[in-house]
Amino acid sequence: MPDNTCDISIAQYAIGMLATEELLAEVRQKANGAQVRFTGPRFPSTWDRRPTRINLQTDADKIIRSINCG
């Protein structure tokens, strides 16, 4: 994996799961310490784009619905 991108395949298993701090730490560990964050209606986030960061996008119920880099 190039240093300027993230690998979302690491976190695909999290789709459909509840966003918890434990899950965030687990994904971060699987991603070798890469930046990981939740985004969505209940998670305020900045608009800065970081290609190496994994975004776990959630719905209003804090369920992870998609994953992307940024």
Secondary structure, DSSP 8 states (H G I E B T S, - for coil): --TTS--GGGGGGGTTSB--HHHHHHHHHHTTT--EEEEBTTB-------TT-EEEEE-TTSBEEEEEE-
